[in-house]
Amino acid sequence: MWIKTLCLALLLQGSMAAAAPLVPWAQLGPAKQEILQPLATQWDTLPPRLQKNLLHAAKRYPKLTPEEKRRFQDKLEKWSKLTPEQRKRAREKFQAFSKVPAAEREQVKRMMHEQDAKKAETAASGVPPSAPIK
């Protein structure tokens, strides 16, 4: 559940740089720096609200299962590589998706998980996916 909160925090954060960081990167402890490493170069420009949410997530990180830790790091890594425009589009999609009725959201999530599983299966098989017919 808290991973969803992290995603929400990342998606809803503004694209404007903060005037001053809540806690400068250099003042974070080594454990928090290790957990939040994908955001190291951006940390001091993140809005204080987002920093606060990420620090809360980093505090809870040691209690996560290995699978939850992997998912957290994957999401953080992907988010850190997005351009400001891609982040803006992701926030817009998230906001639009949140307005869809819960039953439909669950159906879409199941479809996405199935697609991801098929992609992973294809990647593991070593057989490249076929090109779409034009």
C-alpha positions in Angstrom: 0.0 0.0 0.0 2.7 2.5 0.8 4.3 1.8 -2.6 1.1 3.2 -4.0 1.6 6.2 -1.7 5.1 6.7 -3.1 3.9 6.5 -6.6 1.1 9.0 -5.8 3.7 11.4 -4.2 6.0 11.1 -7.2 3.1 11.6 -9.7 1.6 14.5 -7.9 4.7 16.4 -7.1 5.0 19.7 -9.0 7.5 20.2 -11.7 8.7 23.5 -10.2 12.0 23.3 -8.3 11.8 24.1 -4.6 13.3 27.3 -3.2 15.2 25.3 -0.6 15.4 21.6 0.1 13.8 20.3 3.2 17.0 18.4 3.9 19.9 18.8 1.6 21.3 15.6 0.0 24.6 16.1 1.8 22.9 16.0 5.2 21.0 12.8 4.6 22.5 9.8 6.4 24.3 7.1 4.4 21.4 4.7 4.7 18.9 7.1 3.3 21.3 8.2 0.6 21.7 4.5 -0.4 17.9 4.0 -0.5 17.2 7.2 -2.4 20.3 7.0 -4.7 18.3 7.2 -8.0 17.3 10.8 -6.9 20.7 11.9 -5.7 21.3 14.5 -8.5 17.7 15.8 -8.3 17.2 15.7 -4.5 18.0 19.3 -3.7 15.5 20.5 -6.4 12.6 18.4 -5.3 9.7 20.1 -3.5 9.9 19.8 0.3 6.6 17.9 0.4 7.9 15.3 -2.0 11.2 15.1 0.0 9.2 14.6 3.2 7.2 11.7 1.6 10.3 10.1 0.2 12.1 10.4 3.6 9.0 8.7 5.2 9.3 5.9 2.6 13.0 5.5 3.2 12.3 5.2 7.0 10.0 2.3 6.3 12.2 0.7 3.6 14.2 -1.7 6.0 10.9 -3.3 7.0 9.9 -4.2 3.4 10.0 -7.6 2.0 12.7 -8.2 -0.7 10.0 -8.1 -3.4 8.7 -4.8 -2.1 12.2 -3.4 -1.9 12.8 -4.4 -5.5 9.6 -2.8 -6.7 10.4 0.4 -4.7 13.8 0.7 -6.3 12.5 0.0 -9.8 9.8 2.7 -9.5 12.3 5.2 -8.0 14.8 4.4 -10.8 12.2 4.8 -13.6 10.8 8.0 -12.1 14.3 9.5 -11.8 15.0 9.0 -15.5 11.8 10.7 -16.7 12.0 14.1 -18.3 9.9 16.9 -16.7 7.5 16.6 -19.7 7.2 12.8 -19.2 6.5 13.4 -15.5 3.8 15.9 -16.3 2.2 13.4 -18.6 2.4 10.6 -16.0 0.8 12.9 -13.4 -2.0 13.7 -15.9 -2.6 10.1 -16.7 -2.6 9.2 -13.0 -5.1 11.9 -12.3 -7.4 10.8 -15.1 -7.0 7.1 -14.1 -8.0 8.0 -10.5 -11.4 9.3 -11.8 -12.2 5.9 -13.4 -14.6 3.8 -11.2 -12.7 1.3 -9.0 -14.0 -1.8 -10.7 -12.8 -0.6 -14.1 -9.4 0.4 -12.6 -9.0 -3.1 -11.2 -9.8 -4.6 -14.6 -7.2 -2.3 -16.3 -4.6 -3.2 -13.7 -5.2 -6.9 -14.3 -4.8 -6.5 -18.0 -1.6 -4.5 -17.5 -0.2 -7.2 -15.2 -1.1 -9.9 -17.7 0.7 -7.9 -20.5 3.7 -7.4 -18.2 3.8 -11.2 -17.5 3.6 -12.0 -21.2 6.5 -9.5 -21.9 8.6 -11.0 -19.1 7.8 -14.5 -20.5 8.8 -13.5 -24.0 12.0 -11.8 -22.8 12.9 -14.9 -20.7 12.4 -17.2 -23.7 15.0 -15.3 -25.8 12.6 -15.2 -28.7 12.2 -11.6 -30.0 8.6 -10.4 -30.3 7.2 -10.4 -33.8 6.8 -7.1 -35.5 3.3 -5.9 -36.1 2.0 -6.4 -39.6 1.5 -3.1 -41.4 
